[in-house]
Amino acid sequence: MVRGTAMPPHSSGMLPPMEVSLDALKRARRLAGFDWNDAELEAIRPAVARALDLLARLESLPLANVEPTTQYRVL
């Protein structure tokens, strides 16, 4: 049996912050299979940077004292 993990044992489970450069967006574009040109990538770069900032802010929320969501089912 082989065991492994993609994250180091000391990791928080989140990926490191992504660089929002044109080259990084080109790599992501290729991996996702999109056929966007440089002008289109430059146009979405501010939105990608804002989205990544929001994700980083979500990761930093203090959730230790928050109770889990209660789900109710009607049968």
N, CA, C and O atoms as a printed pandas DataFrame, in Angstrom:
     atom_number atom_name residue_name chain_id  residue_number  x_coord  y_coord  z_coord
0              1         N          MET        A               1    0.850   -1.168    0.000
1              2        CA          MET        A               1    0.000    0.000    0.000
2              3         C          MET        A               1    0.906    1.245    0.000
3              4         O          MET        A               1    1.925    1.290    0.689
4              5         N          VAL        A               2    0.515    2.223   -0.770
5              6        CA          VAL        A               2    1.260    3.484   -0.857
6              7         C          VAL        A               2    0.407    4.571   -0.254
7              8         O          VAL        A               2   -0.777    4.699   -0.566
8              9         N          ARG        A               3    1.017    5.349    0.608
9             10        CA          ARG        A               3    0.317    6.489    1.200
10            11         C          ARG        A               3    1.078    7.749    0.873
11            12         O          ARG        A               3    2.309    7.753    0.840
12            13         N          GLY        A               4    0.369    8.786    0.638
13            14        CA          GLY        A               4    1.008   10.056    0.348
14            15         C          GLY        A               4    0.014   11.179    0.445
15            16         O          GLY        A               4   -1.195   10.961    0.513
16            17         N          THR        A               5    0.528   12.357    0.451
17            18        CA          THR        A               5   -0.329   13.528    0.501
18            19         C          THR        A               5    0.267   14.612   -0.382
19            20         O          THR        A               5    1.481   14.673   -0.576
20            21         N          ALA        A               6   -0.586   15.453   -0.905
21            22        CA          ALA        A               6   -0.120   16.542   -1.760
22            23         C          ALA        A               6    0.371   17.715   -0.930
23            24         O          ALA        A               6    1.096   18.574   -1.432
24            25         N          MET        A               7   -0.017   17.755    0.324
25            26        CA          MET        A               7    0.354   18.857    1.194
26            27         C          MET        A               7    1.382   18.388    2.217
27            28         O          MET        A               7    1.275   17.272    2.725
28            29         N          PRO        A               8    2.364   19.209    2.526
29            30        CA          PRO        A               8    3.298   18.843    3.583
30            31         C          PRO        A               8    2.567   18.712    4.918
31            32         O          PRO        A               8    1.516   19.325    5.101
32            33         N          PRO        A               9    3.105   17.924    5.855
33            34        CA          PRO        A               9    2.402   17.706    7.127
34            35         C          PRO        A               9    2.139   18.981    7.924
35            36         O          PRO        A               9    1.173   19.032    8.686
36            37         N          HIS        A              10    2.966   20.008    7.770
37            38        CA          HIS        A              10    2.774   21.251    8.512
38            39         C          HIS        A              10    1.854   22.232    7.797
39            40         O          HIS        A              10    1.622   23.335    8.291
40            41         N          SER        A              11    1.329   21.843    6.639
41            42        CA          SER        A              11    0.532   22.762    5.824
42            43         C          SER        A              11   -0.839   23.001    6.444
43            44         O          SER        A              11   -1.382   22.145    7.142
44            45         N          SER        A              12   -1.378   24.169    6.177
45            46        CA          SER        A              12   -2.728   24.498    6.639
46            47         C          SER        A              12   -3.785   23.900    5.727
47            48         O          SER        A              12   -4.974   23.967    6.036
48            49         N          GLY        A              13   -3.371   23.316    4.609
49            50        CA          GLY        A              13   -4.324   22.766    3.659
50            51         C          GLY        A              13   -4.604   23.697    2.500
51            52         O          GLY        A              13   -5.248   23.310    1.526
52            53         N          MET        A              14   -4.123   24.917    2.604
53            54        CA          MET        A              14   -4.340   25.886    1.534
54            55         C          MET        A              14   -3.100   25.962    0.659
55            56         O          MET        A              14   -1.980   25.741    1.121
56            57         N          LEU        A              15   -3.313   26.269   -0.576
57            58        CA          LEU        A              15   -2.195   26.445   -1.495
58            59         C          LEU        A              15   -1.507   27.777   -1.224
59            60         O          LEU        A              15   -2.132   28.695   -0.693
60            61         N          PRO        A              16   -0.237   27.896   -1.576
61            62        CA          PRO        A              16    0.429   29.184   -1.381
62            63         C          PRO        A              16   -0.195   30.244   -2.288
63            64         O          PRO        A              16   -0.817   29.899   -3.292
64            65         N          PRO        A              17   -0.044   31.505   -1.960
65            66        CA          PRO        A              17   -0.627   32.568   -2.785
66            67         C          PRO        A              17   -0.143   32.482   -4.229
67            68         O          PRO        A              17    1.037   32.252   -4.489
68            69         N          MET        A              18   -1.072   32.670   -5.158
69            70        CA          MET        A              18   -0.739   32.615   -6.581
70            71         C          MET        A              18   -0.260   33.978   -7.046
71            72         O          MET        A              18   -0.813   35.014   -6.679
72            73         N          GLU        A              19    0.772   33.950   -7.855
73            74        CA          GLU        A              19    1.250   35.165   -8.486
74            75         C          GLU        A              19    0.284   35.508   -9.617
75            76         O          GLU        A              19   -0.062   34.630  -10.407
76            77         N          VAL        A              20   -0.152   36.740   -9.712
77            78        CA          VAL        A              20   -1.120   37.129  -10.733
78            79         C          VAL        A              20   -0.385   37.886  -11.839
79            80         O          VAL        A              20   -0.708   39.034  -12.144
80            81         N          SER        A              21    0.594   37.232  -12.424
81            82        CA          SER        A              21    1.320   37.823  -13.543
82            83         C          SER        A              21    0.717   37.307  -14.848
83            84         O          SER        A              21   -0.063   36.354  -14.850
84            85         N          LEU        A              22    1.080   37.934  -15.929
85            86        CA          LEU        A              22    0.587   37.487  -17.233
86            87         C          LEU        A              22    1.073   36.074  -17.527
87            88         O          LEU        A              22    0.326   35.271  -18.086
88            89         N          ASP        A              23    2.309   35.757  -17.162
89            90        CA          ASP        A              23    2.826   34.405  -17.382
90            91         C          ASP        A              23    2.058   33.365  -16.584
91            92         O          ASP        A              23    1.760   32.284  -17.091
92            93         N          ALA        A              24    1.733   33.690  -15.330
93            94        CA          ALA        A              24    0.959   32.759  -14.511
94            95         C          ALA        A              24   -0.431   32.541  -15.107
95            96         O          ALA        A              24   -0.929   31.416  -15.133
96            97         N          LEU        A              25   -1.046   33.608  -15.579
97            98        CA          LEU        A              25   -2.366   33.468  -16.200
98            99         C          LEU        A              25   -2.284   32.666  -17.500
99           100         O          LEU        A              25   -3.210   31.921  -17.820
100          101         N          LYS        A              26   -1.199   32.806  -18.247
101          102        CA          LYS        A              26   -1.022   32.021  -19.468
102          103         C          LYS        A              26   -0.914   30.533  -19.134
103          104         O          LYS        A              26   -1.491   29.695  -19.827
104          105         N          ARG        A              27   -0.174   30.208  -18.074
105          106        CA          ARG        A              27   -0.049   28.801  -17.671
106          107         C          ARG        A              27   -1.406   28.249  -17.247
107          108         O          ARG        A              27   -1.773   27.136  -17.623
108          109         N          ALA        A              28   -2.142   29.022  -16.470
109          110        CA          ALA        A              28   -3.468   28.588  -16.027
110          111         C          ALA        A              28   -4.414   28.440  -17.217
111          112         O          ALA        A              28   -5.217   27.508  -17.269
112          113         N          ARG        A              29   -4.313   29.362  -18.166
113          114        CA          ARG        A              29   -5.149   29.302  -19.372
114          115         C          ARG        A              29   -4.891   28.008  -20.134
115          116         O          ARG        A              29   -5.829   27.333  -20.559
116          117         N          ARG        A              30   -3.605   27.663  -20.307
117          118        CA          ARG        A              30   -3.266   26.431  -21.026
118          119         C          ARG        A              30   -3.788   25.203  -20.290
119          120         O          ARG        A              30   -4.345   24.296  -20.908
120          121         N          LEU        A              31   -3.608   25.174  -18.968
121          122        CA          LEU        A              31   -4.076   24.028  -18.185
122          123         C          LEU        A              31   -5.589   23.869  -18.245
123          124         O          LEU        A              31   -6.102   22.750  -18.263
124          125         N          ALA        A              32   -6.300   24.990  -18.277
125          126        CA          ALA        A              32   -7.764   24.947  -18.314
126          127         C          ALA        A              32   -8.314   24.749  -19.726
127          128         O          ALA        A              32   -9.502   24.472  -19.895
128          129         N          GLY        A              33   -7.460   24.888  -20.739
129          130        CA          GLY        A              33   -7.905   24.673  -22.105
130          131         C          GLY        A              33   -8.567   25.868  -22.768
131          132         O          GLY        A              33   -9.258   25.712  -23.775
132          133         N          PHE        A              34   -8.365   27.068  -22.215
133          134        CA          PHE        A              34   -8.958   28.262  -22.815
134          135         C          PHE        A              34   -8.054   28.803  -23.918
135          136         O          PHE        A              34   -6.841   28.593  -23.904
136          137         N          ASP        A              35   -8.656   29.492  -24.860
137          138        CA          ASP        A              35   -7.914   30.060  -25.980
138          139         C          ASP        A              35   -7.993   31.585  -25.921
139          140         O          ASP        A              35   -8.457   32.227  -26.863
140          141         N          TRP        A              36   -7.538   32.159  -24.807
141          142        CA          TRP        A              36   -7.595   33.597  -24.617
142          143         C          TRP        A              36   -6.277   34.235  -25.029
143          144         O          TRP        A              36   -5.208   33.657  -24.834
144          145         N          ASN        A              37   -6.361   35.431  -25.599
145          146        CA          ASN        A              37   -5.138   36.140  -25.983
146          147         C          ASN        A              37   -4.656   36.994  -24.812
147          148         O          ASN        A              37   -5.319   37.086  -23.779
148          149         N          ASP        A              38   -3.482   37.623  -24.994
149          150        CA          ASP        A              38   -2.878   38.404  -23.914
150          151         C          ASP        A              38   -3.759   39.574  -23.475
151          152         O          ASP        A              38   -3.814   39.889  -22.286
152          153         N          ALA        A              39   -4.436   40.212  -24.404
153          154        CA          ALA        A              39   -5.302   41.344  -24.049
154          155         C          ALA        A              39   -6.466   40.884  -23.171
155          156         O          ALA        A              39   -6.846   41.582  -22.231
156          157         N          GLU        A              40   -7.030   39.722  -23.470
157          158        CA          GLU        A              40   -8.134   39.195  -22.658
158          159         C          GLU        A              40   -7.641   38.812  -21.259
159          160         O          GLU        A              40   -8.341   39.023  -20.268
160          161         N          LEU        A              41   -6.439   38.252  -21.186
161          162        CA          LEU        A              41   -5.880   37.905  -19.881
162          163         C          LEU        A              41   -5.589   39.149  -19.050
163          164         O          LEU        A              41   -5.838   39.166  -17.845
164          165         N          GLU        A              42   -5.063   40.189  -19.691
165          166        CA          GLU        A              42   -4.815   41.445  -18.976
166          167         C          GLU        A              42   -6.118   42.051  -18.469
167          168         O          GLU        A              42   -6.146   42.669  -17.405
168          169         N          ALA        A              43   -7.193   41.874  -19.226
169          170        CA          ALA        A              43   -8.486   42.433  -18.823
170          171         C          ALA        A              43   -9.037   41.740  -17.574
171          172         O          ALA        A              43   -9.694   42.388  -16.760
172          173         N          ILE        A              44   -8.784   40.441  -17.406
173          174        CA          ILE        A              44   -9.325   39.728  -16.243
174          175         C          ILE        A              44   -8.355   39.698  -15.059
175          176         O          ILE        A              44   -8.725   39.274  -13.964
176          177         N          ARG        A              45   -7.125   40.144  -15.275
177          178        CA          ARG        A              45   -6.129   40.065  -14.200
178          179         C          ARG        A              45   -6.564   40.788  -12.916
179          180         O          ARG        A              45   -6.382   40.218  -11.840
180          181         N          PRO        A              46   -7.125   42.001  -12.959
181          182        CA          PRO        A              46   -7.566   42.641  -11.704
182          183         C          PRO        A              46   -8.647   41.836  -10.977
183          184         O          PRO        A              46   -8.647   41.771   -9.748
184          185         N          ALA        A              47   -9.553   41.233  -11.718
185          186        CA          ALA        A              47  -10.611   40.433  -11.085
186          187         C          ALA        A              47  -10.034   39.178  -10.439
187          188         O          ALA        A              47  -10.476   38.779   -9.362
188          189         N          VAL        A              48   -9.061   38.557  -11.079
189          190        CA          VAL        A              48   -8.407   37.380  -10.510
190          191         C          VAL        A              48   -7.673   37.765   -9.228
191          192         O          VAL        A              48   -7.740   37.040   -8.235
192          193         N          ALA        A              49   -6.982   38.887   -9.241
193          194        CA          ALA        A              49   -6.266   39.346   -8.049
194          195         C          ALA        A              49   -7.238   39.619   -6.902
195          196         O          ALA        A              49   -6.953   39.267   -5.757
196          197         N          ARG        A              50   -8.384   40.244   -7.194
197          198        CA          ARG        A              50   -9.384   40.506   -6.145
198          199         C          ARG        A              50   -9.952   39.202   -5.600
199          200         O          ARG        A              50  -10.132   39.063   -4.390
200          201         N          ALA        A              51  -10.237   38.244   -6.485
201          202        CA          ALA        A              51  -10.784   36.959   -6.042
202          203         C          ALA        A              51   -9.786   36.222   -5.146
203          204         O          ALA        A              51  -10.175   35.643   -4.132
204          205         N          LEU        A              52   -8.517   36.240   -5.510
205          206        CA          LEU        A              52   -7.509   35.582   -4.690
206          207         C          LEU        A              52   -7.348   36.282   -3.344
207          208         O          LEU        A              52   -7.112   35.628   -2.328
208          209         N          ASP        A              53   -7.474   37.601   -3.329
209          210        CA          ASP        A              53   -7.419   38.344   -2.072
210          211         C          ASP        A              53   -8.594   37.970   -1.171
211          212         O          ASP        A              53   -8.421   37.795    0.035
212          213         N          LEU        A              54   -9.777   37.850   -1.746
213          214        CA          LEU        A              54  -10.948   37.451   -0.961
214          215         C          LEU        A              54  -10.784   36.053   -0.396
215          216         O          LEU        A              54  -11.166   35.807    0.748
216          217         N          LEU        A              55  -10.223   35.129   -1.171
217          218        CA          LEU        A              55   -9.980   33.780   -0.668
218          219         C          LEU        A              55   -8.984   33.786    0.487
219          220         O          LEU        A              55   -9.152   33.045    1.456
220          221         N          ALA        A              56   -7.960   34.610    0.391
221          222        CA          ALA        A              56   -6.989   34.714    1.478
222          223         C          ALA        A              56   -7.647   35.277    2.734
223          224         O          ALA        A              56   -7.345   34.842    3.845
224          225         N          ARG        A              57   -8.539   36.238    2.560
225          226        CA          ARG        A              57   -9.248   36.794    3.715
226          227         C          ARG        A              57  -10.171   35.758    4.344
227          228         O          ARG        A              57  -10.309   35.719    5.567
228          229         N          LEU        A              58  -10.806   34.917    3.529
229          230        CA          LEU        A              58  -11.651   33.851    4.074
230          231         C          LEU        A              58  -10.830   32.864    4.894
231          232         O          LEU        A              58  -11.273   32.395    5.942
232          233         N          GLU        A              59   -9.633   32.554    4.412
233          234        CA          GLU        A              59   -8.780   31.614    5.128
234          235         C          GLU        A              59   -8.386   32.152    6.497
235          236         O          GLU        A              59   -8.166   31.371    7.423
236          237         N          SER        A              60   -8.294   33.452    6.643
237          238        CA          SER        A              60   -7.837   34.037    7.899
238          239         C          SER        A              60   -8.965   34.262    8.912
239          240         O          SER        A              60   -8.698   34.743   10.013
240          241         N          LEU        A              61  -10.205   33.931    8.576
241          242        CA          LEU        A              61  -11.310   34.131    9.516
242          243         C          LEU        A              61  -11.162   33.215   10.727
243          244         O          LEU        A              61  -10.791   32.051   10.576
244          245         N          PRO        A              62  -11.444   33.719   11.916
245          246        CA          PRO        A              62  -11.337   32.901   13.126
246          247         C          PRO        A              62  -12.573   32.001   13.284
247          248         O          PRO        A              62  -13.608   32.449   13.778
248          249         N          LEU        A              63  -12.464   30.770   12.876
249          250        CA          LEU        A              63  -13.620   29.869   12.896
250          251         C          LEU        A              63  -13.612   28.901   14.076
251          252         O          LEU        A              63  -14.483   28.035   14.157
252          253         N          ALA        A              64  -12.666   29.023   14.979
253          254        CA          ALA        A              64  -12.557   28.074   16.088
254          255         C          ALA        A              64  -13.802   28.079   16.982
255          256         O          ALA        A              64  -14.184   27.032   17.504
256          257         N          ASN        A              65  -14.429   29.223   17.164
257          258        CA          ASN        A              65  -15.569   29.315   18.074
258          259         C          ASN        A              65  -16.915   29.360   17.353
259          260         O          ASN        A              65  -17.943   29.642   17.970
260          261         N          VAL        A              66  -16.909   29.086   16.074
261          262        CA          VAL        A              66  -18.153   29.127   15.296
262          263         C          VAL        A              66  -18.789   27.736   15.308
263          264         O          VAL        A              66  -18.113   26.728   15.104
264          265         N          GLU        A              67  -20.070   27.702   15.545
265          266        CA          GLU        A              67  -20.760   26.415   15.539
266          267         C          GLU        A              67  -21.080   26.014   14.105
267          268         O          GLU        A              67  -21.319   26.873   13.257
268          269         N          PRO        A              68  -21.087   24.716   13.834
269          270        CA          PRO        A              68  -21.393   24.269   12.473
270          271         C          PRO        A              68  -22.837   24.567   12.101
271          272         O          PRO        A              68  -23.693   24.737   12.969
272          273         N          THR        A              69  -23.090   24.627   10.835
273          274        CA          THR        A              69  -24.435   24.880   10.334
274          275         C          THR        A              69  -25.339   23.705   10.682
275          276         O          THR        A              69  -24.940   22.546   10.569
276          277         N          THR        A              70  -26.548   24.013   11.101
277          278        CA          THR        A              70  -27.525   22.968   11.376
278          279         C          THR        A              70  -28.411   22.827   10.149
279          280         O          THR        A              70  -28.932   23.807    9.618
280          281         N          GLN        A              71  -28.567   21.589    9.715
281          282        CA          GLN        A              71  -29.432   21.339    8.567
282          283         C          GLN        A              71  -30.701   20.654    9.031
283          284         O          GLN        A              71  -30.654   19.681    9.784
284          285         N          TYR        A              72  -31.824   21.161    8.583
285          286        CA          TYR        A              72  -33.108   20.577    8.926
286          287         C          TYR        A              72  -33.696   19.941    7.671
287          288         O          TYR        A              72  -33.655   20.519    6.585
288          289         N          ARG        A              73  -34.236   18.759    7.841
289          290        CA          ARG        A              73  -34.884   18.081    6.717
290          291         C          ARG        A              73  -36.349   17.869    7.035
291          292         O          ARG        A              73  -36.712   17.471    8.142
292          293         N          VAL        A              74  -37.171   18.137    6.060
293          294        CA          VAL        A              74  -38.606   17.902    6.218
294          295         C          VAL        A              74  -38.919   16.599    5.496
295          296         O          VAL        A              74  -38.697   16.472    4.292
296          297         N          LEU        A              75  -39.426   15.656    6.233
297          298        CA          LEU        A              75  -39.754   14.343    5.644
298          299         C          LEU        A              75  -41.217   14.195    5.415
299          300         O          LEU        A              75  -41.663   13.156    4.928
